[in-house]
Every structure is written in structure tokens, then in C-alpha cells.
Amino acid sequence: MTNVTSGEMRTHWENVSTRLQAIEQKLNGTLDTQVTGSKAQLAITDASDSSLLDAGTTNTVTILSASGTIAKLEWIFINIPAPTGATTGNHRVIVGIEDTLTRSRFIELNSPFSEPLTVGMLQFSGNAMSHSIESPAMLREFLGRGVHFGDIANKSFRVTYHNNTDVTQSNTRMIRVRSIQEAVIQ
């Protein structure tokens, strides 16, 4: 058995205390860190469409992630002005993931001929259908759960616009999407 003097014990505990203080300073302070090897990329896609869309017709804009990636939607902004000169009818927009939008649509808004359609993180205009997201708060919550789209048509992000008015839609239909795209490992 080794005898330890009180001075040796005090020195030992002072050393332990000094080391703990150094560790605590590192934990409470800032650390220089760097993430390496990430394949994630922020992508902002502007798929606005200024083509003429005759009365009674439909147009679909398809957004794919980059080849070999899957994308997580971060935000969406869609603004479709009322068709200039329309006097009757309505127009609508359907937003979803897949090629036909029969099962996985999450926004469907309808507006009279004289009012715009807007989908955004801070603004919504148009009448939501019963199964649709109907407010910016609902959209933020929905996207926060993780909505993904891919690099092939049946996994794409799609916006379908129906011009059911009595004039050609000549206004630009603004469609902007921000996503984080990550490589798919197979």
C-alpha cells in the first residue's frame, strides 16, 4: 500500500480541475469545424412559363432533380396572374409529385377568371379543393416533413395549369422551387 500525502492529493486534484476547466472551455467556446464529403447541393429552379395558353387548354411544367440525385423541397413559389381580358370561366393549378398527379397532388387551387393564383411560403390566393393544402402555414408544415422528387418523370415535381377562361393566357406563369439535392447511392 502506498501512502499519499495531502500535498500530493491536492496537486492531483488541481491537475484534474485544470484539465476539466480546459475541456469545459472547449465545449462552451467555439470550435473550428468543417463538413467534408457532402454531396448535397442547394438548387433553385426557375421554371416560369411565358408561352401562350389557349382558352380551354392545359399546360404542365415538370421539374426533375439532377441526374442521379433525389431532391428535398425546401420552398415553392408559384404566381399565375388572372388571364388578361377574361370575362368568364376560371383557372386552376395542381401541384404534386409524379407523372399523372392522380394520387400525389398536394395543392389544388381554383380561381375565378379575374383573380390570380398564388402558392407560397407566405401567401396563398385561390380557393383550395377539399384535399389541398390551403395556407402558407400548412405548406411550411408539409414541406417540413420532407417532400422529395427525383430525376425521372414518375418521381418529378409537377405544376399543371388549366386555363378554363374565355381568352388565351398570355401572362407569365412564375414557378420557382428551392431544393436540396443529394446523390443517390446504389
KACORUR-V292832 format. One line per field, one symbol per residue. psi: psi as a letter, one per 40 degrees, with the letter a starting at -180 (. if undefined). burial: + if it has 16 or more other C-alpha atoms within 10 Angstrom, else -. Layout:
# KACORUR-V292832
psi = ???
burial = ???
This chain:
# KACORUR-V292832
psi = hhhhiddddddddddddddddddddddeaihhihhieheihhhhhhfiheihhiheiihhhhhiiiheiihhhdihhhhhiihheieiaiiihhhahidefddfiehhihiideiihhhieehhiihhideiheidddddddddeghiiaeideeihihhhhgfaeihheihhhhhhhihhiihh.
burial = ------------------------------------------+---+-+---++++--+--+++++--+++++++++++++++--+--+++++++++++-+---+++++++++++++++++--+++-+---+++++--++--+----++++++-+++++++++++++++++-+++++++++++---
